[in-house]
Amino acid sequence: MQTLKEDLNINILVLDDEASIVSTLLQYLHKRGYDIVGTTNPDLAESIILTGCVDFLLLDINLGCTTGIELYRRVKEKGFKGKVLFITAYDIGDYQEELNAIGVNHVIQKPFQLYTVVEMIQKIASKEVKQG
């Protein structure tokens, strides 16, 4: 069985304000064949995204000084055409209006099972679900 990376050549950026989550996701997704980079710094993440070297974002919603939603909105306005999956420890309903405004409804609630992240990445990347 081919990995999704072999099939779709997905380059993923992980952004979370918790270094342990970034580290865990980097290790787990790398072992499954994904090209992946991660950071806890939203400004660095934005710079990496705008280089064009990633095409899938795995973003925490609440990043302290900003939100993953705001970051996604900014990079999308600057030409990012890739896909996004949000993760959050907070009530998803608190962000539903903002998510609807950007045309995204893919959110995984923390704590999550790592295989759930892979399943959602595969669904989103294979265009089984639409994004704005």
C-alpha positions in Angstrom: 0.0 0.0 0.0 1.4 3.4 -1.0 1.6 6.2 1.6 -0.3 9.3 0.8 3.0 11.2 0.5 4.0 8.9 -2.4 0.6 9.3 -3.9 0.0 13.1 -3.5 3.4 14.5 -2.6 2.1 16.5 0.4 4.4 18.9 2.2 2.9 19.7 5.6 3.5 22.6 8.0 2.5 22.1 11.6 2.0 25.1 13.8 1.0 24.8 17.5 2.0 26.9 20.5 2.7 23.7 22.4 6.2 22.4 21.4 5.3 18.8 22.5 2.4 18.7 20.1 4.5 20.0 17.3 7.2 17.4 18.1 4.8 14.5 18.4 3.1 15.4 15.1 6.4 15.8 13.3 7.6 12.4 14.4 4.3 10.6 13.7 3.7 12.1 10.3 7.4 11.8 9.2 7.3 8.1 10.0 4.3 7.8 7.7 6.2 9.3 4.8 5.1 12.9 4.8 7.5 15.8 4.2 6.9 17.9 7.2 8.1 21.0 9.0 6.9 22.4 12.3 7.2 25.4 14.5 5.6 27.1 17.5 6.3 30.6 16.0 3.4 32.0 13.9 5.6 34.6 12.1 8.1 31.9 11.1 5.2 29.7 10.0 3.9 32.5 7.8 7.3 33.0 6.2 7.7 29.3 5.5 4.2 29.1 4.0 4.8 32.1 1.7 8.0 30.5 0.3 5.6 28.0 -1.5 7.3 24.9 -0.1 4.3 23.6 1.8 0.8 22.8 0.5 -1.0 21.5 3.6 -1.3 23.4 6.9 -2.0 21.8 10.3 -2.8 24.8 12.5 -3.7 25.2 16.1 -6.5 27.7 16.3 -5.5 29.5 19.5 -1.8 30.5 19.3 -1.8 33.1 22.1 -0.8 36.3 20.1 -2.8 35.3 17.1 -5.0 32.5 15.8 -4.5 29.9 13.2 -7.6 31.2 11.5 -6.1 34.6 11.1 -2.8 33.2 9.9 -4.6 31.1 7.3 -6.7 34.2 6.2 -3.4 36.2 5.7 -1.5 33.6 3.7 -4.6 32.8 1.6 -4.9 36.6 0.8 -1.2 36.4 -0.2 -1.7 33.5 -2.6 -1.5 30.3 -0.6 -3.7 27.7 -2.4 -3.1 24.7 -0.2 -5.4 22.9 2.2 -5.8 23.3 6.0 -6.8 21.3 9.0 -7.3 23.1 12.3 -6.8 21.6 15.8 -7.9 23.1 19.0 -8.4 22.4 22.7 -11.2 24.9 22.9 -14.9 24.6 22.0 -15.1 24.5 18.2 -18.4 26.4 18.4 -16.4 29.4 19.7 -14.8 29.6 16.2 -17.6 28.4 14.0 -18.5 31.8 12.5 -14.8 32.6 11.7 -14.3 29.1 10.1 -17.5 29.6 8.0 -16.2 33.0 6.8 -13.1 31.4 5.4 -14.9 28.4 4.0 -13.3 25.8 6.3 -15.0 23.3 8.6 -12.2 20.8 9.3 -11.3 20.9 12.9 -9.9 18.2 15.2 -10.6 18.6 18.9 -7.7 18.1 21.4 -6.8 15.7 22.8 -6.9 13.6 19.6 -5.7 10.3 18.3 -2.8 10.6 15.9 -4.4 8.3 13.4 -7.4 10.7 13.2 -5.0 13.4 12.0 -3.7 11.2 9.2 -7.3 10.2 8.2 -8.3 13.8 8.0 -5.2 14.8 6.1 -5.9 12.1 3.6 -9.6 13.1 3.2 -8.8 16.8 2.8 -5.8 16.3 0.5 -7.6 13.8 -1.8 -10.4 16.4 -2.3 -13.1 14.3 -0.7 -14.0 17.4 1.2 -14.1 21.0 -0.2 -12.4 24.0 1.2 -12.9 27.7 0.6 
